[in-house]
Amino acid sequence: MLPDDVPLVVHWHADVRGAQGLILGLGYPVYALFEKAVLRRAAKIIATSPPYLAFSPTLRPFRSKCHVVPLGMDPQRIQTDRPNGSPGSTILAVGRLARYKGFEHLIRAARSLPQAKVEIIGNGPCRPRLEREIQRNKLENRVRLCGYLPDAKLLNRMAQADIFCLPSIHRSEAFGVVLLEAMFLQKPLVSTSIPGSGTGWVNENGKTGYVVPPGDPDALAKALDRLLDDPAARTAMGIAARTRFDEHFHIKRCAQAVETVYDAAYRS
């Protein structure tokens, strides 16, 4: 541990307690001893969103020294060589093909969206299961698993999409950084209201997109259909998403907020 006169600031991205995975579950009682010692020692703790801080059982005893600073992104990392595409019906999702991402619910939602094409970018252990889901629903012509794409190609694909969807179902999706990329590119969002996750806070329901219950293909389909049928709403929500990015998630704003917390820790 650090000397007592050196202030410690902890950046808390996600709880280990309650995380998915057998190894994490079995090992947590041992890890918790270290975790509690670090949090007691910390002068300040930075959480990434108000919902995550409010819900976290691990941070509950230490709320008095917790501060919220959202994750930020540098716009220089989100440059594309393609302008936004003309209005269409492409829904894009990005992420590791893992259970907590909820992509199977997006695939099932596509059954009710005959006018839409769905692209899912990413690799992971659930790819075979998702392929079977696509085949079972006879969606091979409208739902595509694109696999891994390097950042430049991914961002170009995102720029061409009409709607961005993050259908996660578990609090392992603590914040949804990929939402920030879509917001910068002025995409309307559809995400889920996972209890204690920041995703429903990053995406403001009715302003930057729609927030629906997790694990509900019908609710996903309804929200996506509303956007597909209303190009004006897509444009307005996309502009609102970019404004929210600039006001809350630009890396310069977040860095200034972190600096303020560090300064307070140093002076405490």
Secondary structure, DSSP 8 states (H G I E B T S, - for coil): ---TTS--EEEE---STT-S-HHHHHHHHHHHHHHHHHHHH-SEEEES-HHHHHH-TTTGGGGGGEEE----B-GGGG--SS----S--EEEEES---GGG-HHHHHHHHTT-TT-EEEEEB--TTHHHHHHHHHHTT-TTTEEEEE---HHHHHHHHHH-SEEEE---STTS-S-HHHHHHHHTT--EEEE--TT-SHHHHS-BTTTEEEE-TT-HHHHHHHHHHHHT-HHHHHHHHHHHHHHIIIIIBHHHHHHHHHHHHHHHHH-
